[in-house]
């Protein structure tokens, strides 16, 4: 089968997806519509800064924007988790080296008096267990590691310390003590409220913050069920150590490099990123890379060269999605930032080393499958079909792999197989389409569910023809077992043209 001339790079579906955080700079429908047009695949609601009662309003704005843009996007609710944050400050405070600092428990018996304030800067942290866990000589990191305080004294309801690394702190800025894991679940009462409201509003994916153990993901699954995907955010050393158990229960994981880089030495984070993405791919899950990817574009119209390389390297590592945080939530150029990330990803995906990384991923996964235990439940036909389609597509010169999927699960398995051509997922509902917006290489479309299996194949192949925009062959996958045997007619090659018409062939 002849391979058609490829469309221009800008017309091809992009494999790596873009998650953009919405906030004061981008929560209006007009800006969100422009961001979708620029390449946003998922809108992130940061529940750390968004009260639960505002979630429906933001979800509605995203839905209105996707209607205006003519393209579905996912909504990701990023749960706040048990992160410690500064309380008791009215505004930003600049700390100089040597300044005295007092950190009180949120439920301290007495509020600070004039003598306390005169003796140094005072603020609260809503975790009395932090006070109890600290010892003289420990380092307390403020503002996500920008400022450090050495503990000089531990009292019943407060810590006394001295600033060793100066900088600015402010209300709601993060507080962290490396090496200390506080007891309790990663799911707080506030998170439970966000989940309940978010599910009702139609959130497609939840990111669980500060996961420490698989049990944290299990708790989230009990609350969410199959009503949304679950991404485990890896921000603690304990989560890195228990990544296999976490991935077994989650739909994917996020390398949240901000807090991870506070918990662990910064120089270790790049290697950990590569290891976590690799493990996620081997387990056929969704790997996301996040934090400070285009940080300079909060104020600048152009990123730094190092930031461009960072985005490109995340794609080369095998990330399914990359995430923008403050760049689009409060930055001066939210639409331009998404467009910039889109250009970087498109360019790297057409570099010869990217194709090599896909082949390396396929080889590693097949080797792992051959030597180790099966990566998924052996009763599922999704993984064998995904592997077969991945191997068949280049042999027949297919321009796309077309998957007919009811739940999206087999499409995610196929995405993890990293085929070299686009994946067109023919779905029966908007819910499944939106959940697939985070899956690498997947272009989700809706088709009618009525009719015979042959009708479904033709509709799916026609949709793929419109996506690839030219005459060519597609591999069509329709999964389902009959007894103990695979339906061999579930994997076949079809010819389509750019108008979506199926071309008869022998």
MIZA-771290 format. One record per residue (C-alpha): chain; x, y, z. Coordinates in steps of 0.5 Angstrom, whole numbers, plus 2048, in hexadecimal, padded with zeros to 3 digits. Layout:
N
<'A'; <X; Y; Z>>
...
// end
This chain:
506
<'A'; <800; 800; 800>>
<'A'; <803; 807; 7FE>>
<'A'; <804; 80C; 803>>
<'A'; <801; 813; 802>>
<'A'; <805; 819; 802>>
<'A'; <805; 81C; 809>>
<'A'; <801; 822; 80A>>
<'A'; <805; 828; 80D>>
<'A'; <807; 828; 814>>
<'A'; <802; 82D; 816>>
<'A'; <7FD; 829; 814>>
<'A'; <7FF; 822; 817>>
<'A'; <7FC; 820; 81E>>
<'A'; <801; 822; 823>>
<'A'; <802; 81C; 827>>
<'A'; <804; 81F; 82E>>
<'A'; <7FF; 822; 831>>
<'A'; <7FF; 829; 835>>
<'A'; <7FB; 82B; 83B>>
<'A'; <7FA; 832; 83D>>
<'A'; <7F8; 835; 844>>
<'A'; <7F3; 83A; 844>>
<'A'; <7F3; 840; 849>>
<'A'; <7F2; 847; 849>>
<'A'; <7F5; 848; 842>>
<'A'; <7F1; 843; 83F>>
<'A'; <7EB; 841; 842>>
<'A'; <7E6; 845; 83D>>
<'A'; <7E3; 841; 837>>
<'A'; <7E7; 845; 832>>
<'A'; <7EE; 844; 834>>
<'A'; <7EC; 83D; 835>>
<'A'; <7E9; 83C; 82E>>
<'A'; <7F0; 83F; 82C>>
<'A'; <7F4; 83A; 830>>
<'A'; <7F0; 834; 82D>>
<'A'; <7F2; 837; 826>>
<'A'; <7F9; 838; 828>>
<'A'; <7F9; 831; 82A>>
<'A'; <7F7; 830; 831>>
<'A'; <7F4; 828; 832>>
<'A'; <7F2; 829; 839>>
<'A'; <7F1; 82E; 83E>>
<'A'; <7F3; 82E; 845>>
<'A'; <7EF; 830; 84B>>
<'A'; <7F4; 831; 851>>
<'A'; <7F0; 830; 857>>
<'A'; <7F5; 833; 85C>>
<'A'; <7F3; 839; 859>>
<'A'; <7EC; 838; 857>>
<'A'; <7E6; 837; 85C>>
<'A'; <7E2; 831; 85B>>
<'A'; <7DC; 835; 859>>
<'A'; <7E0; 839; 854>>
<'A'; <7E1; 832; 850>>
<'A'; <7DA; 832; 84C>>
<'A'; <7DB; 839; 84A>>
<'A'; <7E2; 837; 847>>
<'A'; <7E0; 831; 844>>
<'A'; <7DA; 834; 840>>
<'A'; <7DF; 839; 83E>>
<'A'; <7E3; 834; 83B>>
<'A'; <7DD; 830; 838>>
<'A'; <7DB; 837; 834>>
<'A'; <7E2; 838; 832>>
<'A'; <7E3; 831; 82F>>
<'A'; <7DC; 832; 82B>>
<'A'; <7DE; 839; 828>>
<'A'; <7E5; 836; 826>>
<'A'; <7E2; 82F; 823>>
<'A'; <7E6; 82B; 827>>
<'A'; <7E6; 827; 82D>>
<'A'; <7EA; 827; 833>>
<'A'; <7EB; 824; 83A>>
<'A'; <7EA; 828; 841>>
<'A'; <7EF; 825; 846>>
<'A'; <7EE; 827; 84D>>
<'A'; <7F4; 827; 851>>
<'A'; <7F3; 826; 858>>
<'A'; <7F6; 82A; 85D>>
<'A'; <7F8; 824; 862>>
<'A'; <7FC; 825; 869>>
<'A'; <801; 82A; 867>>
<'A'; <803; 82F; 86C>>
<'A'; <802; 836; 86B>>
<'A'; <803; 83D; 86E>>
<'A'; <7FE; 840; 872>>
<'A'; <7FD; 846; 876>>
<'A'; <801; 84B; 871>>
<'A'; <7FD; 851; 86E>>
<'A'; <802; 851; 868>>
<'A'; <809; 850; 866>>
<'A'; <80E; 851; 86A>>
<'A'; <816; 851; 868>>
<'A'; <81A; 84D; 86D>>
<'A'; <822; 84F; 86E>>
<'A'; <827; 84A; 870>>
<'A'; <827; 84A; 877>>
<'A'; <820; 84C; 878>>
<'A'; <81D; 849; 87E>>
<'A'; <817; 845; 87D>>
<'A'; <811; 841; 881>>
<'A'; <80D; 83C; 87E>>
<'A'; <807; 83B; 882>>
<'A'; <802; 835; 882>>
<'A'; <7FB; 837; 87F>>
<'A'; <7F7; 835; 885>>
<'A'; <7FC; 837; 88A>>
<'A'; <7F9; 839; 891>>
<'A'; <7FB; 840; 890>>
<'A'; <7FC; 845; 88B>>
<'A'; <802; 849; 88A>>
<'A'; <803; 84F; 88E>>
<'A'; <807; 855; 88D>>
<'A'; <80D; 852; 890>>
<'A'; <80D; 84C; 88B>>
<'A'; <80C; 851; 885>>
<'A'; <812; 855; 888>>
<'A'; <816; 84F; 889>>
<'A'; <816; 84E; 881>>
<'A'; <811; 84C; 87C>>
<'A'; <80B; 848; 87E>>
<'A'; <806; 844; 87A>>
<'A'; <802; 83D; 87A>>
<'A'; <803; 836; 877>>
<'A'; <7FC; 832; 878>>
<'A'; <800; 82C; 87A>>
<'A'; <802; 82B; 881>>
<'A'; <805; 825; 880>>
<'A'; <80A; 828; 87C>>
<'A'; <80C; 82C; 882>>
<'A'; <80D; 825; 886>>
<'A'; <810; 822; 880>>
<'A'; <816; 827; 880>>
<'A'; <81D; 827; 883>>
<'A'; <822; 82C; 884>>
<'A'; <826; 82D; 87E>>
<'A'; <821; 82B; 879>>
<'A'; <81F; 82F; 873>>
<'A'; <818; 832; 872>>
<'A'; <818; 834; 86A>>
<'A'; <813; 83A; 869>>
<'A'; <810; 83C; 862>>
<'A'; <811; 835; 85F>>
<'A'; <818; 835; 861>>
<'A'; <81A; 83C; 85F>>
<'A'; <81B; 83E; 866>>
<'A'; <81E; 83A; 86C>>
<'A'; <81E; 83B; 873>>
<'A'; <822; 837; 878>>
<'A'; <81F; 834; 87E>>
<'A'; <822; 837; 885>>
<'A'; <81D; 835; 88A>>
<'A'; <817; 831; 88A>>
<'A'; <811; 833; 88F>>
<'A'; <80A; 830; 891>>
<'A'; <807; 834; 88C>>
<'A'; <80C; 837; 887>>
<'A'; <813; 837; 884>>
<'A'; <818; 83C; 885>>
<'A'; <81D; 83D; 87F>>
<'A'; <822; 841; 87B>>
<'A'; <821; 843; 874>>
<'A'; <827; 83F; 870>>
<'A'; <825; 840; 869>>
<'A'; <822; 847; 868>>
<'A'; <81C; 849; 863>>
<'A'; <814; 84A; 863>>
<'A'; <80F; 847; 866>>
<'A'; <807; 848; 866>>
<'A'; <800; 845; 868>>
<'A'; <7FF; 83E; 866>>
<'A'; <806; 83D; 864>>
<'A'; <809; 836; 865>>
<'A'; <80C; 833; 86B>>
<'A'; <810; 82D; 86B>>
<'A'; <815; 829; 86F>>
<'A'; <819; 824; 86B>>
<'A'; <819; 81D; 86E>>
<'A'; <813; 81E; 872>>
<'A'; <80D; 81B; 870>>
<'A'; <807; 81D; 874>>
<'A'; <802; 817; 876>>
<'A'; <7FB; 817; 872>>
<'A'; <7F8; 816; 86B>>
<'A'; <7F9; 81A; 865>>
<'A'; <7F2; 81B; 865>>
<'A'; <7F0; 821; 869>>
<'A'; <7E9; 823; 86B>>
<'A'; <7E9; 829; 866>>
<'A'; <7EB; 824; 861>>
<'A'; <7E5; 820; 862>>
<'A'; <7E1; 826; 861>>
<'A'; <7E5; 827; 85B>>
<'A'; <7E4; 820; 858>>
<'A'; <7DC; 820; 85A>>
<'A'; <7DB; 827; 857>>
<'A'; <7E0; 825; 851>>
<'A'; <7DC; 81F; 84F>>
<'A'; <7D6; 822; 84F>>
<'A'; <7D8; 828; 84A>>
<'A'; <7DC; 823; 846>>
<'A'; <7E3; 823; 847>>
<'A'; <7E6; 81E; 843>>
<'A'; <7ED; 81C; 846>>
<'A'; <7EF; 81D; 84E>>
<'A'; <7F6; 81E; 850>>
<'A'; <7F8; 81C; 857>>
<'A'; <7FD; 820; 85A>>
<'A'; <802; 81E; 85F>>
<'A'; <801; 817; 85E>>
<'A'; <806; 813; 863>>
<'A'; <803; 80C; 862>>
<'A'; <7FF; 807; 85E>>
<'A'; <7F9; 808; 863>>
<'A'; <7F9; 80F; 861>>
<'A'; <7F7; 80D; 85A>>
<'A'; <7F2; 808; 85D>>
<'A'; <7EE; 80D; 861>>
<'A'; <7EE; 812; 85B>>
<'A'; <7EB; 80C; 857>>
<'A'; <7E6; 80A; 85C>>
<'A'; <7E3; 812; 85C>>
<'A'; <7E4; 812; 854>>
<'A'; <7E2; 80B; 852>>
<'A'; <7E2; 80B; 84A>>
<'A'; <7DF; 812; 849>>
<'A'; <7E6; 815; 848>>
<'A'; <7ED; 813; 847>>
<'A'; <7F2; 814; 84C>>
<'A'; <7F9; 817; 84C>>
<'A'; <7FE; 816; 852>>
<'A'; <802; 81C; 853>>
<'A'; <809; 819; 855>>
<'A'; <80C; 81F; 859>>
<'A'; <80F; 81B; 85F>>
<'A'; <815; 816; 860>>
<'A'; <810; 811; 863>>
<'A'; <80C; 811; 85C>>
<'A'; <812; 810; 858>>
<'A'; <814; 80A; 85C>>
<'A'; <80D; 807; 85B>>
<'A'; <80C; 809; 854>>
<'A'; <80A; 802; 852>>
<'A'; <804; 801; 857>>
<'A'; <802; 808; 855>>
<'A'; <802; 807; 84E>>
<'A'; <7FE; 800; 84F>>
<'A'; <7F8; 804; 852>>
<'A'; <7F8; 80B; 84E>>
<'A'; <7F7; 80C; 846>>
<'A'; <7FD; 810; 846>>
<'A'; <803; 814; 84A>>
<'A'; <805; 81C; 84A>>
<'A'; <80C; 81D; 84B>>
<'A'; <80B; 824; 84F>>
<'A'; <812; 826; 84F>>
<'A'; <811; 82C; 854>>
<'A'; <80F; 829; 85A>>
<'A'; <813; 823; 858>>
<'A'; <819; 827; 857>>
<'A'; <818; 82A; 85E>>
<'A'; <818; 823; 861>>
<'A'; <81E; 820; 85E>>
<'A'; <824; 823; 85B>>
<'A'; <823; 827; 855>>
<'A'; <829; 824; 851>>
<'A'; <825; 81D; 852>>
<'A'; <81E; 81F; 84F>>
<'A'; <820; 81F; 848>>
<'A'; <822; 817; 848>>
<'A'; <81C; 816; 84D>>
<'A'; <818; 819; 847>>
<'A'; <81A; 814; 842>>
<'A'; <81A; 80E; 847>>
<'A'; <812; 810; 848>>
<'A'; <810; 811; 841>>
<'A'; <813; 80B; 83F>>
<'A'; <810; 807; 845>>
<'A'; <809; 80A; 843>>
<'A'; <80A; 808; 83C>>
<'A'; <80C; 801; 83D>>
<'A'; <806; 801; 842>>
<'A'; <802; 804; 83C>>
<'A'; <800; 80A; 840>>
<'A'; <7FF; 811; 83E>>
<'A'; <806; 815; 840>>
<'A'; <806; 81C; 841>>
<'A'; <80B; 821; 842>>
<'A'; <80A; 828; 846>>
<'A'; <80D; 82E; 849>>
<'A'; <810; 834; 846>>
<'A'; <811; 832; 83F>>
<'A'; <810; 839; 83C>>
<'A'; <811; 83D; 843>>
<'A'; <814; 843; 840>>
<'A'; <80D; 844; 83B>>
<'A'; <80A; 846; 842>>
<'A'; <80D; 84D; 840>>
<'A'; <810; 84C; 839>>
<'A'; <80E; 84B; 832>>
<'A'; <813; 846; 831>>
<'A'; <816; 840; 835>>
<'A'; <81D; 83F; 837>>
<'A'; <821; 83A; 832>>
<'A'; <822; 835; 839>>
<'A'; <81A; 835; 839>>
<'A'; <819; 833; 832>>
<'A'; <81E; 82D; 833>>
<'A'; <81A; 82B; 839>>
<'A'; <814; 82B; 836>>
<'A'; <817; 827; 830>>
<'A'; <81B; 822; 835>>
<'A'; <814; 820; 838>>
<'A'; <811; 81E; 832>>
<'A'; <818; 81A; 830>>
<'A'; <817; 817; 837>>
<'A'; <810; 814; 835>>
<'A'; <80B; 819; 838>>
<'A'; <804; 818; 836>>
<'A'; <803; 820; 838>>
<'A'; <807; 826; 83B>>
<'A'; <804; 82B; 83F>>
<'A'; <803; 833; 840>>
<'A'; <802; 835; 847>>
<'A'; <803; 83D; 849>>
<'A'; <805; 83E; 841>>
<'A'; <7FD; 83E; 83F>>
<'A'; <7FA; 83F; 846>>
<'A'; <7FD; 846; 847>>
<'A'; <802; 847; 842>>
<'A'; <802; 84D; 83D>>
<'A'; <802; 848; 837>>
<'A'; <7FD; 842; 838>>
<'A'; <7FB; 841; 831>>
<'A'; <802; 842; 82E>>
<'A'; <805; 83E; 833>>
<'A'; <801; 838; 831>>
<'A'; <802; 839; 82A>>
<'A'; <80A; 839; 82B>>
<'A'; <809; 833; 82F>>
<'A'; <805; 830; 829>>
<'A'; <80B; 832; 824>>
<'A'; <810; 82F; 828>>
<'A'; <80D; 828; 829>>
<'A'; <80B; 828; 821>>
<'A'; <812; 82A; 81F>>
<'A'; <815; 824; 824>>
<'A'; <810; 81F; 822>>
<'A'; <813; 820; 81B>>
<'A'; <81A; 81F; 81D>>
<'A'; <81D; 818; 81B>>
<'A'; <81F; 817; 822>>
<'A'; <818; 817; 825>>
<'A'; <816; 812; 820>>
<'A'; <81C; 80E; 823>>
<'A'; <819; 80F; 82A>>
<'A'; <813; 80C; 828>>
<'A'; <816; 806; 825>>
<'A'; <81A; 805; 82B>>
<'A'; <814; 806; 830>>
<'A'; <811; 800; 82B>>
<'A'; <817; 7FC; 82C>>
<'A'; <817; 7FD; 833>>
<'A'; <810; 7FB; 835>>
<'A'; <810; 7F5; 830>>
<'A'; <816; 7F2; 834>>
<'A'; <813; 7F4; 83B>>
<'A'; <80D; 7F0; 839>>
<'A'; <811; 7EA; 836>>
<'A'; <815; 7E9; 83C>>
<'A'; <811; 7EC; 842>>
<'A'; <80A; 7EB; 844>>
<'A'; <804; 7ED; 840>>
<'A'; <804; 7F5; 840>>
<'A'; <7FC; 7F5; 841>>
<'A'; <7F7; 7F0; 843>>
<'A'; <7F7; 7EA; 83E>>
<'A'; <7F0; 7EA; 83D>>
<'A'; <7F0; 7F0; 839>>
<'A'; <7F0; 7F0; 832>>
<'A'; <7F2; 7F7; 831>>
<'A'; <7FA; 7F7; 832>>
<'A'; <7FB; 7F1; 82D>>
<'A'; <7F7; 7F5; 828>>
<'A'; <7FA; 7FB; 829>>
<'A'; <801; 7F8; 828>>
<'A'; <7FF; 7F4; 822>>
<'A'; <7FC; 7FB; 81F>>
<'A'; <803; 7FE; 821>>
<'A'; <807; 7F9; 81D>>
<'A'; <802; 7F9; 817>>
<'A'; <801; 800; 816>>
<'A'; <808; 801; 813>>
<'A'; <808; 7FB; 80F>>
<'A'; <802; 7FD; 80B>>
<'A'; <804; 804; 80B>>
<'A'; <7FE; 806; 80E>>
<'A'; <7FD; 80E; 80F>>
<'A'; <7F9; 80D; 816>>
<'A'; <7F7; 807; 81B>>
<'A'; <7EF; 808; 81C>>
<'A'; <7ED; 805; 822>>
<'A'; <7E5; 804; 824>>
<'A'; <7E5; 805; 82B>>
<'A'; <7DF; 805; 830>>
<'A'; <7E3; 807; 837>>
<'A'; <7E9; 80A; 834>>
<'A'; <7ED; 805; 838>>
<'A'; <7F0; 801; 831>>
<'A'; <7F2; 808; 82E>>
<'A'; <7F6; 809; 834>>
<'A'; <7F9; 803; 834>>
<'A'; <7FB; 804; 82C>>
<'A'; <7FD; 80B; 82E>>
<'A'; <802; 808; 833>>
<'A'; <805; 803; 82D>>
<'A'; <807; 80A; 82A>>
<'A'; <806; 808; 823>>
<'A'; <809; 80C; 81D>>
<'A'; <803; 80F; 81A>>
<'A'; <7FD; 813; 81D>>
<'A'; <7F7; 80F; 821>>
<'A'; <7F0; 811; 81F>>
<'A'; <7EC; 80E; 825>>
<'A'; <7E4; 80E; 823>>
<'A'; <7E0; 80F; 829>>
<'A'; <7D9; 80F; 82A>>
<'A'; <7D8; 814; 830>>
<'A'; <7DB; 81B; 831>>
<'A'; <7DE; 818; 838>>
<'A'; <7E2; 813; 835>>
<'A'; <7E5; 818; 830>>
<'A'; <7E7; 81D; 835>>
<'A'; <7EA; 818; 839>>
<'A'; <7EF; 816; 833>>
<'A'; <7F1; 81D; 832>>
<'A'; <7F7; 81C; 837>>
<'A'; <7F9; 815; 833>>
<'A'; <7FF; 816; 82F>>
<'A'; <7FE; 816; 828>>
<'A'; <7F6; 815; 828>>
<'A'; <7F1; 819; 824>>
<'A'; <7EB; 817; 827>>
<'A'; <7E4; 818; 823>>
<'A'; <7DD; 816; 824>>
<'A'; <7D9; 811; 81F>>
<'A'; <7D2; 80E; 820>>
<'A'; <7D2; 808; 824>>
<'A'; <7CC; 805; 820>>
<'A'; <7CD; 800; 81B>>
<'A'; <7D1; 7FA; 819>>
<'A'; <7D8; 7F8; 81A>>
<'A'; <7DA; 7FA; 813>>
<'A'; <7D6; 800; 814>>
<'A'; <7DA; 802; 81A>>
<'A'; <7E0; 801; 816>>
<'A'; <7DE; 805; 810>>
<'A'; <7DC; 80B; 814>>
<'A'; <7E3; 80B; 818>>
<'A'; <7E7; 80A; 812>>
<'A'; <7E3; 810; 80F>>
<'A'; <7E5; 814; 815>>
<'A'; <7EC; 812; 814>>
<'A'; <7EC; 814; 80D>>
<'A'; <7EA; 81B; 80F>>
<'A'; <7EF; 81C; 814>>
<'A'; <7F5; 819; 810>>
<'A'; <7F3; 81E; 80A>>
<'A'; <7F5; 819; 804>>
<'A'; <7F4; 813; 801>>
<'A'; <7F7; 80D; 805>>
<'A'; <7F7; 807; 809>>
<'A'; <7F4; 806; 810>>
<'A'; <7F5; 800; 815>>
<'A'; <7EE; 7FF; 818>>
<'A'; <7EE; 7FC; 81F>>
<'A'; <7E7; 7FA; 822>>
<'A'; <7E8; 7F6; 828>>
<'A'; <7E5; 7F0; 82C>>
<'A'; <7E6; 7E9; 82D>>
<'A'; <7E1; 7E3; 82B>>
<'A'; <7E2; 7DE; 831>>
<'A'; <7EA; 7DD; 831>>
<'A'; <7EB; 7DF; 82A>>
<'A'; <7EC; 7E6; 827>>
<'A'; <7E8; 7E8; 821>>
<'A'; <7ED; 7E8; 81C>>
<'A'; <7E8; 7ED; 818>>
<'A'; <7E9; 7F2; 81D>>
<'A'; <7F0; 7F4; 81A>>
<'A'; <7F0; 7F6; 813>>
<'A'; <7F2; 7FB; 80E>>
<'A'; <7EE; 800; 80A>>
<'A'; <7EF; 805; 805>>
<'A'; <7EC; 80C; 805>>
<'A'; <7EC; 813; 802>>
<'A'; <7ED; 81A; 805>>
<'A'; <7E6; 81B; 804>>
<'A'; <7E5; 815; 809>>
<'A'; <7E2; 810; 804>>
<'A'; <7E4; 809; 804>>
<'A'; <7E7; 806; 7FE>>
<'A'; <7E6; 7FF; 7FC>>
<'A'; <7EC; 7FB; 7FB>>
<'A'; <7ED; 7F3; 7FA>>
// end
